[in-house]
């Protein structure tokens, strides 16, 4: 059970769910109420979107661990579960199952909404998660931006899909868009900072898999300066 809890990053998955709920109940509903609009997405539709997103994130975590075994033997030997607690084939099969399940939920949501957009957005998110795990994370900054983009995109997707259902006009649309944009940018910057810090922590193992992370390519002093710039912008 502890292995599953750790591999799935359960606190992170709960934060994703909480973020969706906070956006719905503290952004959409108050603004809609102020302008006498009703929510476009029903509870079932919103739950499907949350669950599909969580499954994509879980699949991404497991697939990332699967492709990172060599580096993790150096970076975090005490937290290496694949090959020690669970077989590599089981981990990969689980990630594929989660990704497939997310696709099914995305299609179900698209059918309920009579709109292909949610299925398309979830498919893109799943593809980026796998692309990151397989190769993108080894590139200079692109992997960091992919993770940060998915963090920001999760927030933006909630509004994009909701707006497809409700088509909120005028000032209400501008208010919600401004709030969601600000939160998304904030999430992007925080995620970028966290990813760069992780790259600094994992330099030794990342060199083994020919990863071109910022601290490996540009050095620690340059990376620290970059983090400071991101911190100032975020503040």
C-alpha positions as CSV (number, residue, x, y, z in Angstrom):
1,X,0.0,0.0,0.0
2,X,2.8,2.4,0.8
3,X,4.4,1.6,-2.5
4,X,1.3,2.5,-4.4
5,X,0.8,5.6,-2.3
6,X,4.3,6.8,-3.1
7,X,4.4,5.9,-6.8
8,X,1.0,7.6,-7.5
9,X,2.0,10.7,-5.5
10,X,-1.4,10.6,-3.9
11,X,-1.0,14.1,-2.3
12,X,-0.4,15.6,-5.7
13,X,-3.5,13.8,-7.1
14,X,-5.6,15.2,-4.3
15,X,-4.2,18.7,-5.0
16,X,-5.4,18.3,-8.6
17,X,-8.9,17.4,-7.5
18,X,-9.0,20.2,-4.9
19,X,-7.8,22.7,-7.5
20,X,-10.7,21.8,-9.8
21,X,-13.2,22.0,-6.9
22,X,-11.9,25.3,-5.7
23,X,-12.1,26.8,-9.2
24,X,-15.7,25.5,-9.6
25,X,-17.0,26.7,-6.2
26,X,-14.9,29.8,-5.6
27,X,-14.6,31.2,-9.2
28,X,-17.3,29.8,-11.5
29,X,-20.3,29.7,-9.1
30,X,-19.8,33.1,-7.4
31,X,-19.3,34.9,-10.8
32,X,-22.1,33.0,-12.4
33,X,-24.4,33.8,-9.5
34,X,-23.5,37.5,-9.6
35,X,-24.7,37.6,-13.3
36,X,-27.6,35.2,-12.9
37,X,-26.0,32.5,-15.0
38,X,-26.2,28.7,-14.4
39,X,-23.2,26.3,-14.6
40,X,-22.8,24.7,-18.0
41,X,-21.2,21.5,-16.7
42,X,-23.2,19.2,-14.4
43,X,-21.7,17.5,-11.4
44,X,-21.2,14.2,-13.4
45,X,-19.5,16.0,-16.2
46,X,-17.2,17.9,-13.9
47,X,-16.4,14.7,-12.0
48,X,-15.5,12.9,-15.2
49,X,-13.1,15.7,-16.1
50,X,-11.4,15.6,-12.7
51,X,-11.1,11.8,-12.7
52,X,-9.7,11.7,-16.2
53,X,-7.1,14.3,-15.3
54,X,-6.1,12.4,-12.2
55,X,-5.7,9.2,-14.2
56,X,-3.5,11.0,-16.7
57,X,-1.4,12.4,-13.9
58,X,-1.1,9.0,-12.2
59,X,-0.1,7.4,-15.5
60,X,2.5,10.1,-16.0
61,X,4.0,9.5,-12.6
62,X,4.3,5.8,-13.1
63,X,5.6,6.0,-16.7
64,X,8.2,8.6,-15.5
65,X,9.4,6.2,-12.8
66,X,9.5,3.4,-15.4
67,X,11.8,5.3,-17.7
68,X,13.8,6.8,-14.9
69,X,15.0,3.6,-13.2
70,X,18.6,4.0,-14.2
71,X,18.8,7.6,-12.9
72,X,16.8,6.9,-9.8
73,X,19.2,4.2,-8.7
74,X,21.6,7.1,-8.1
75,X,19.3,10.0,-7.3
76,X,17.0,8.3,-4.9
77,X,17.9,4.7,-4.2
78,X,15.8,4.6,-1.1
79,X,12.6,5.5,-3.1
80,X,13.2,3.1,-6.0
81,X,10.1,0.9,-6.2
82,X,10.2,-0.4,-9.7
83,X,12.2,-3.7,-9.8
84,X,12.4,-3.8,-6.0
85,X,8.7,-3.6,-5.0
86,X,6.9,-3.9,-8.3
87,X,8.0,-5.4,-11.7
88,X,8.8,-3.0,-14.6
89,X,6.1,-4.8,-16.7
90,X,3.5,-4.3,-14.1
91,X,4.3,-0.6,-13.7
92,X,4.2,-0.1,-17.5
93,X,0.9,-2.0,-17.8
94,X,-0.6,0.0,-15.0
95,X,0.4,3.3,-16.6
96,X,-1.1,2.2,-19.9
97,X,-4.3,1.1,-18.2
98,X,-4.7,4.5,-16.4
99,X,-4.1,6.3,-19.7
100,X,-6.6,4.2,-21.5
101,X,-9.2,4.7,-18.7
102,X,-8.6,8.4,-19.0
103,X,-9.3,8.3,-22.7
104,X,-12.6,6.4,-22.1
105,X,-13.7,8.9,-19.6
106,X,-12.7,11.7,-22.0
107,X,-14.8,10.2,-24.7
108,X,-17.7,9.7,-22.3
109,X,-17.5,13.4,-21.3
110,X,-17.4,14.4,-25.0
111,X,-20.6,12.4,-25.6
112,X,-22.4,13.9,-22.7
113,X,-21.3,17.4,-23.8
114,X,-21.8,16.7,-27.5
115,X,-18.5,18.3,-28.0
116,X,-15.1,16.8,-28.9
117,X,-13.1,19.4,-27.2
118,X,-12.7,17.8,-23.7
119,X,-11.6,14.5,-25.3
120,X,-9.1,16.3,-27.5
121,X,-7.6,18.3,-24.5
122,X,-7.3,15.2,-22.4
123,X,-5.7,13.3,-25.2
124,X,-3.2,16.0,-25.7
125,X,-2.4,16.0,-22.0
126,X,-1.9,12.3,-22.0
127,X,0.4,12.4,-25.1
128,X,2.5,15.2,-23.5
129,X,2.8,13.2,-20.3
130,X,4.1,10.1,-22.2
131,X,6.4,12.2,-24.4
132,X,7.9,13.8,-21.3
133,X,8.5,10.4,-19.7
134,X,10.1,8.9,-22.8
135,X,12.3,11.7,-24.0
136,X,11.3,15.3,-23.5
137,X,12.6,15.4,-19.9
138,X,16.2,14.9,-21.2
139,X,16.1,18.1,-23.2
140,X,17.1,21.6,-22.1
141,X,14.1,23.3,-20.5
142,X,11.5,21.7,-22.8
143,X,10.8,19.0,-20.2
144,X,10.5,21.6,-17.5
145,X,8.1,23.7,-19.6
146,X,6.0,20.6,-20.4
147,X,5.4,19.8,-16.8
148,X,4.8,23.5,-15.9
149,X,2.5,23.7,-19.0
150,X,0.5,20.8,-17.8
151,X,0.1,22.3,-14.3
152,X,-1.1,25.6,-15.8
153,X,-3.1,23.7,-18.5
154,X,-5.1,21.8,-15.9
155,X,-6.4,25.0,-14.5
156,X,-7.1,26.5,-17.9
157,X,-8.8,23.4,-19.1
158,X,-11.5,23.7,-16.4
159,X,-12.5,27.0,-17.8
160,X,-12.2,26.1,-21.5
161,X,-14.4,23.1,-21.1
162,X,-16.9,24.9,-18.8
163,X,-17.2,27.8,-21.3
164,X,-18.0,25.4,-24.1
165,X,-21.1,24.4,-22.1
166,X,-22.2,27.7,-20.8
167,X,-20.9,30.3,-23.4
168,X,-20.8,33.0,-20.7
169,X,-21.0,36.4,-22.4
170,X,-19.6,39.8,-21.7
171,X,-18.1,41.0,-18.4
172,X,-18.6,37.7,-16.6
173,X,-16.5,35.9,-19.3
174,X,-13.7,38.6,-18.9
175,X,-13.7,38.3,-15.1
176,X,-13.3,34.5,-15.1
177,X,-10.8,34.5,-17.9
178,X,-8.6,37.1,-16.1
179,X,-8.7,35.1,-12.8
180,X,-8.0,31.8,-14.5
181,X,-5.2,33.3,-16.6
182,X,-3.5,34.8,-13.5
183,X,-3.8,31.5,-11.6
184,X,-2.5,29.5,-14.6
185,X,0.6,31.8,-15.0
186,X,1.2,31.5,-11.2
187,X,1.0,27.7,-11.4
188,X,3.3,27.6,-14.5
189,X,6.0,29.7,-12.7
190,X,5.9,27.7,-9.5
191,X,6.1,24.4,-11.4
192,X,9.0,25.7,-13.4
193,X,10.9,26.6,-10.2
194,X,10.2,23.2,-8.7
195,X,11.3,21.3,-11.8
196,X,14.6,23.3,-11.9
197,X,15.2,22.6,-8.2
198,X,14.6,18.9,-8.8
199,X,17.1,19.1,-11.7
200,X,19.7,20.5,-9.4
201,X,19.0,17.7,-6.9
202,X,19.2,15.0,-9.5
203,X,22.3,16.1,-11.5
204,X,24.4,13.0,-10.7
205,X,21.8,10.5,-11.9
206,X,20.6,12.7,-14.8
207,X,24.1,12.6,-16.3
208,X,23.9,8.8,-16.5
209,X,20.9,9.1,-18.9
210,X,22.4,12.0,-20.9
211,X,19.9,14.5,-19.6
212,X,20.6,18.1,-20.7
213,X,19.0,19.8,-17.7
214,X,19.7,23.4,-17.0
215,X,22.2,22.9,-14.1
216,X,24.1,20.3,-16.2
217,X,24.3,22.5,-19.3
218,X,24.7,25.9,-17.7
219,X,26.0,25.1,-14.3
220,X,24.7,25.7,-10.7
221,X,25.4,29.5,-10.5
222,X,23.5,30.3,-13.7
223,X,20.6,28.0,-12.6
224,X,20.4,29.7,-9.2
225,X,20.2,33.1,-10.9
226,X,17.4,31.7,-13.2
227,X,15.5,30.5,-10.1
228,X,15.8,34.0,-8.5
229,X,14.4,35.6,-11.6
230,X,11.4,33.2,-11.6
231,X,10.9,33.8,-7.9
232,X,10.8,37.6,-8.4
233,X,8.3,37.3,-11.3
234,X,6.2,34.9,-9.3
235,X,6.2,37.2,-6.3
